[in-house]
Amino acid sequence: MEINSKLQHAARTALVQCMGIKKGESCLVITDKNKINLADVFYNQAKLITDNVNLIEMPELKVNGEEPPADVAEEMLKFDVIMIPTSISMSHTSARRKAVENGARLASMPGLTEDMAIRCLNADYSKIRQRTRKLVDIMTAANSVRILTEIGTDIRMDIAGLKCSGENGGIFDRSGTWGNLPEGEACMAPIEGTTEGIFVVDMTMAGVGKVKDTIKITVKNGLAVSIDGKEEAEKLAAMLRSMDDKRVYNIAEIGIGTNDKAMITGNTLEDEKVMGTAHIALGNNLSFDGGTIDAPLHLDAVFDKPTIIIDDKKVIEDGRFLV
């Protein structure tokens, strides 16, 4: 099978298996100039299923969580299924939230590559969903999470009364469901102001890429108060300062990867889904239960081989699932 046919198969699998698109439904594909070739594949495969398909190429966004142009946001309210292969993430935007609240089934795919699509969109999402739901149930019922790694992470957060996300596990075939593709994470916002400790990023930092030198982030009262390391840490710190908004330092998310086909590539979309990793995000948390922080960005930091203790139960040890 040629790579082009493999990519076509991956796109069709995503549309049929993950999104449940049917003849007669409407489908919108949103992209930018860097991802237009991938977007064309989704567009053409969707056209083989239903006639009402539209493709919008918009200007590339600057940072994850930036709102799309107003006309794009308005168009998103008109479609049953929305596929978003873009360079920058629209996952944590008001436009995405309103589209889903309006009943759209939506897949956000920031940074998707041909290789990633072929490798990960053909994963067994029924197994990924089963694995993820175990963690979702445990975290939704829990009061606190503590995360440790051998290289220095030791951080704790309260999660009592909040719902963990990820139970769909890549299957968005019901009205008003959404997530990333590739998918595979149990994730939630901690209670604002409760996160305390240190986390050390050794895999990927959104906005920076795959890290060569670790980034150490110290957290007090739910806010990142220092970012230490070398060139990549300085780049992250400068990016956050440039926003001139203290909300970007909010600890917005704790997530655990559950996709056994995903691998570390330097692309956050895939890296945060890798089994054996966890991630903590800075900035906007409005997409999660209990979130109130409308920061202008959302940046995920991925680290390897965490030990995760939920309440008093160790559920992951050095990246290995114990549940």
LUMMAR-437983 format. One record per residue (C-alpha): residue in one letter; residue number from 1; z, x, y. Coordinates in steps of 0.5 Angstrom, whole numbers. Layout:
residues N
GUMAR  resn  resi     c3     c1     c2
GUMAR     A   NUM      Z      X      Y
...
***
This chain:
residues 323
GUMAR  resn  resi     c3     c1     c2
GUMAR     M     1      0      0      0
GUMAR     E     2     -2      3      7
GUMAR     I     3      3      4     12
GUMAR     N     4      0     -2     16
GUMAR     S     5      0     -7     11
GUMAR     K     6      7     -5      9
GUMAR     L     7      9     -6     16
GUMAR     Q     8      6    -13     16
GUMAR     H     9     10    -14     10
GUMAR     A    10     16    -12     13
GUMAR     A    11     15    -17     19
GUMAR     R    12     13    -23     15
GUMAR     T    13     19    -22     11
GUMAR     A    14     23    -22     17
GUMAR     L    15     20    -28     20
GUMAR     V    16     20    -32     13
GUMAR     Q    17     26    -29     10
GUMAR     C    18     31    -28     16
GUMAR     M    19     28    -33     21
GUMAR     G    20     26    -39     17
GUMAR     I    21     20    -40     21
GUMAR     K    22     16    -46     19
GUMAR     K    23      9    -49     20
GUMAR     G    24      9    -53     27
GUMAR     E    25     15    -49     30
GUMAR     S    26     14    -45     36
GUMAR     C    27     15    -37     36
GUMAR     L    28     16    -33     42
GUMAR     V    29     15    -25     42
GUMAR     I    30     18    -21     48
GUMAR     T    31     17    -14     49
GUMAR     D    32     15     -8     53
GUMAR     K    33      9     -3     54
GUMAR     N    34     13      2     49
GUMAR     K    35     14     -3     43
GUMAR     I    36      7     -7     44
GUMAR     N    37      4     -5     38
GUMAR     L    38     10     -7     34
GUMAR     A    39     10    -14     38
GUMAR     D    40      3    -15     36
GUMAR     V    41      5    -14     29
GUMAR     F    42     10    -20     29
GUMAR     Y    43      5    -24     33
GUMAR     N    44      0    -24     28
GUMAR     Q    45      4    -25     22
GUMAR     A    46      7    -31     26
GUMAR     K    47      0    -34     28
GUMAR     L    48     -1    -34     20
GUMAR     I    49      5    -39     19
GUMAR     T    50      4    -43     26
GUMAR     D    51      0    -44     31
GUMAR     N    52      5    -44     37
GUMAR     V    53      6    -37     38
GUMAR     N    54      6    -33     45
GUMAR     L    55      7    -26     47
GUMAR     I    56     10    -24     53
GUMAR     E    57     10    -16     55
GUMAR     M    58     15    -15     61
GUMAR     P    59     17     -9     65
GUMAR     E    60     22     -4     61
GUMAR     L    61     29     -5     62
GUMAR     K    62     33      0     65
GUMAR     V    63     40      0     61
GUMAR     N    64     42     -4     55
GUMAR     G    65     45    -11     57
GUMAR     E    66     41    -11     63
GUMAR     E    67     38    -18     65
GUMAR     P    68     30    -20     64
GUMAR     P    69     26    -22     69
GUMAR     A    70     27    -30     71
GUMAR     D    71     21    -32     68
GUMAR     V    72     22    -29     62
GUMAR     A    73     29    -32     61
GUMAR     E    74     26    -39     63
GUMAR     E    75     21    -38     58
GUMAR     M    76     26    -37     52
GUMAR     L    77     29    -44     53
GUMAR     K    78     22    -47     50
GUMAR     F    79     22    -44     43
GUMAR     D    80     25    -45     36
GUMAR     V    81     24    -38     34
GUMAR     I    82     25    -31     39
GUMAR     M    83     23    -24     36
GUMAR     I    84     25    -19     41
GUMAR     P    85     22    -12     40
GUMAR     T    86     24     -8     46
GUMAR     S    87     26     -1     48
GUMAR     I    88     32     -3     51
GUMAR     S    89     37     -8     48
GUMAR     M    90     37    -16     51
GUMAR     S    91     43    -18     46
GUMAR     H    92     48    -18     51
GUMAR     T    93     45    -22     57
GUMAR     S    94     46    -29     59
GUMAR     A    95     38    -30     58
GUMAR     R    96     40    -29     50
GUMAR     R    97     46    -33     50
GUMAR     K    98     43    -39     54
GUMAR     A    99     37    -39     49
GUMAR     V   100     41    -39     43
GUMAR     E   101     46    -44     46
GUMAR     N   102     39    -48     47
GUMAR     G   103     38    -48     40
GUMAR     A   104     33    -42     39
GUMAR     R   105     34    -38     33
GUMAR     L   106     33    -31     36
GUMAR     A   107     32    -23     33
GUMAR     S   108     34    -18     38
GUMAR     M   109     31    -11     36
GUMAR     P   110     32     -6     41
GUMAR     G   111     29      1     39
GUMAR     L   112     25     -2     33
GUMAR     T   113     21      3     30
GUMAR     E   114     15      2     25
GUMAR     D   115     19      7     20
GUMAR     M   116     26      3     21
GUMAR     A   117     22     -4     20
GUMAR     I   118     19     -2     14
GUMAR     R   119     25      1     11
GUMAR     C   120     30     -4     13
GUMAR     L   121     27    -11     14
GUMAR     N   122     25    -11      7
GUMAR     A   123     33    -10      5
GUMAR     D   124     36    -15      1
GUMAR     Y   125     40    -19      6
GUMAR     S   126     43    -24      1
GUMAR     K   127     47    -18     -1
GUMAR     I   128     48    -15      6
GUMAR     R   129     51    -22      8
GUMAR     Q   130     56    -23      2
GUMAR     R   131     58    -16      4
GUMAR     T   132     59    -17     11
GUMAR     R   133     62    -24     10
GUMAR     K   134     68    -21      6
GUMAR     L   135     70    -17     13
GUMAR     V   136     68    -22     17
GUMAR     D   137     74    -27     14
GUMAR     I   138     79    -21     13
GUMAR     M   139     78    -19     21
GUMAR     T   140     78    -27     23
GUMAR     A   141     85    -28     20
GUMAR     A   142     88    -21     22
GUMAR     N   143     92    -19     28
GUMAR     S   144     90    -12     29
GUMAR     V   145     86     -6     27
GUMAR     R   146     87      1     27
GUMAR     I   147     81      6     26
GUMAR     L   148     82     14     24
GUMAR     T   149     78     19     23
GUMAR     E   150     79     26     20
GUMAR     I   151     76     29     27
GUMAR     G   152     81     26     31
GUMAR     T   153     80     18     32
GUMAR     D   154     86     14     32
GUMAR     I   155     85      8     36
GUMAR     R   156     89      1     35
GUMAR     M   157     87     -6     38
GUMAR     D   158     89    -13     38
GUMAR     I   159     85    -18     35
GUMAR     A   160     89    -24     33
GUMAR     G   161     86    -31     34
GUMAR     L   162     79    -29     35
GUMAR     K   163     73    -30     31
GUMAR     C   164     69    -24     28
GUMAR     S   165     61    -24     28
GUMAR     G   166     56    -22     23
GUMAR     E   167     57    -28     18
GUMAR     N   168     50    -29     18
GUMAR     G   169     48    -22     15
GUMAR     G   170     41    -22     18
GUMAR     I   171     39    -29     16
GUMAR     F   172     38    -33     22
GUMAR     D   173     35    -40     19
GUMAR     R   174     39    -45     23
GUMAR     S   175     39    -47     30
GUMAR     G   176     43    -43     35
GUMAR     T   177     44    -37     30
GUMAR     W   178     42    -30     33
GUMAR     G   179     43    -23     31
GUMAR     N   180     40    -16     31
GUMAR     L   181     34    -14     26
GUMAR     P   182     35    -10     22
GUMAR     E   183     42    -13     21
GUMAR     G   184     49    -11     18
GUMAR     E   185     55    -11     21
GUMAR     A   186     62    -15     22
GUMAR     C   187     64    -14     29
GUMAR     M   188     68    -17     35
GUMAR     A   189     71    -16     41
GUMAR     P   190     78    -14     41
GUMAR     I   191     83    -18     46
GUMAR     E   192     82    -15     53
GUMAR     G   193     87    -10     55
GUMAR     T   194     90     -9     48
GUMAR     T   195     86     -3     46
GUMAR     E   196     90      4     46
GUMAR     G   197     88     11     43
GUMAR     I   198     82     16     42
GUMAR     F   199     76     15     39
GUMAR     V   200     71     21     37
GUMAR     V   201     63     20     37
GUMAR     D   202     60     24     32
GUMAR     M   203     54     20     30
GUMAR     T   204     50     16     36
GUMAR     M   205     52     14     43
GUMAR     A   206     47      9     46
GUMAR     G   207     44     11     53
GUMAR     V   208     45     18     50
GUMAR     G   209     42     18     43
GUMAR     K   210     44     22     37
GUMAR     V   211     50     27     39
GUMAR     K   212     50     34     38
GUMAR     D   213     57     35     40
GUMAR     T   214     62     30     39
GUMAR     I   215     64     26     45
GUMAR     K   216     72     24     46
GUMAR     I   217     74     18     49
GUMAR     T   218     81     16     51
GUMAR     V   219     83      9     52
GUMAR     K   220     89      6     55
GUMAR     N   221     90     -2     57
GUMAR     G   222     83     -3     54
GUMAR     L   223     79      1     59
GUMAR     A   224     76      8     57
GUMAR     V   225     80     13     62
GUMAR     S   226     77     20     60
GUMAR     I   227     70     22     57
GUMAR     D   228     71     29     54
GUMAR     G   229     66     34     51
GUMAR     K   230     60     38     53
GUMAR     E   231     53     36     56
GUMAR     E   232     52     29     52
GUMAR     A   233     59     27     55
GUMAR     E   234     57     29     62
GUMAR     K   235     51     25     61
GUMAR     L   236     55     19     59
GUMAR     A   237     60     19     64
GUMAR     A   238     55     20     70
GUMAR     M   239     51     14     67
GUMAR     L   240     58     10     67
GUMAR     R   241     60     12     74
GUMAR     S   242     53     11     77
GUMAR     M   243     54      3     75
GUMAR     D   244     60      3     80
GUMAR     D   245     63     -2     76
GUMAR     K   246     70     -1     73
GUMAR     R   247     68     -7     68
GUMAR     V   248     63     -2     64
GUMAR     Y   249     69      2     62
GUMAR     N   250     72     -4     58
GUMAR     I   251     73     -4     50
GUMAR     A   252     68     -9     49
GUMAR     E   253     67     -9     41
GUMAR     I   254     69     -6     34
GUMAR     G   255     64     -6     29
GUMAR     I   256     63     -4     22
GUMAR     G   257     56     -2     19
GUMAR     T   258     54     -6     12
GUMAR     N   259     47     -5     11
GUMAR     D   260     46      0      5
GUMAR     K   261     39      1      7
GUMAR     A   262     40      4     14
GUMAR     M   263     41     11     16
GUMAR     I   264     43     15     22
GUMAR     T   265     36     16     26
GUMAR     G   266     39     17     33
GUMAR     N   267     37      9     34
GUMAR     T   268     43      5     36
GUMAR     L   269     40     -1     33
GUMAR     E   270     40      2     26
GUMAR     D   271     46      7     26
GUMAR     E   272     51      2     28
GUMAR     K   273     49     -2     21
GUMAR     V   274     50      4     17
GUMAR     M   275     55      3     11
GUMAR     G   276     60      8     12
GUMAR     T   277     60      8     20
GUMAR     A   278     64      4     25
GUMAR     H   279     62      3     32
GUMAR     I   280     66      2     39
GUMAR     A   281     62     -1     45
GUMAR     L   282     64      0     52
GUMAR     G   283     62     -6     57
GUMAR     N   284     60    -13     57
GUMAR     N   285     63    -17     51
GUMAR     L   286     61    -24     53
GUMAR     S   287     57    -25     47
GUMAR     F   288     64    -25     43
GUMAR     D   289     69    -30     42
GUMAR     G   290     74    -29     47
GUMAR     G   291     70    -24     51
GUMAR     T   292     70    -25     59
GUMAR     I   293     68    -19     62
GUMAR     D   294     61    -19     65
GUMAR     A   295     59    -12     65
GUMAR     P   296     52    -10     67
GUMAR     L   297     51     -6     60
GUMAR     H   298     54     -6     53
GUMAR     L   299     54      1     50
GUMAR     D   300     55      2     43
GUMAR     A   301     58      9     40
GUMAR     V   302     58     10     33
GUMAR     F   303     62     15     29
GUMAR     D   304     62     17     21
GUMAR     K   305     67     16     15
GUMAR     P   306     72     12     19
GUMAR     T   307     79     10     15
GUMAR     I   308     80      2     18
GUMAR     I   309     87     -1     17
GUMAR     I   310     87     -9     18
GUMAR     D   311     94    -11     19
GUMAR     D   312     97     -7     14
GUMAR     K   313     91     -7      9
GUMAR     K   314     87     -1      8
GUMAR     V   315     80     -4      8
GUMAR     I   316     75      2      8
GUMAR     E   317     77     10      7
GUMAR     D   318     73     15      9
GUMAR     G   319     67     11     10
GUMAR     R   320     68      8      3
GUMAR     F   321     69      0      2
GUMAR     L   322     76     -2     -1
GUMAR     V   323     74     -9     -1
***
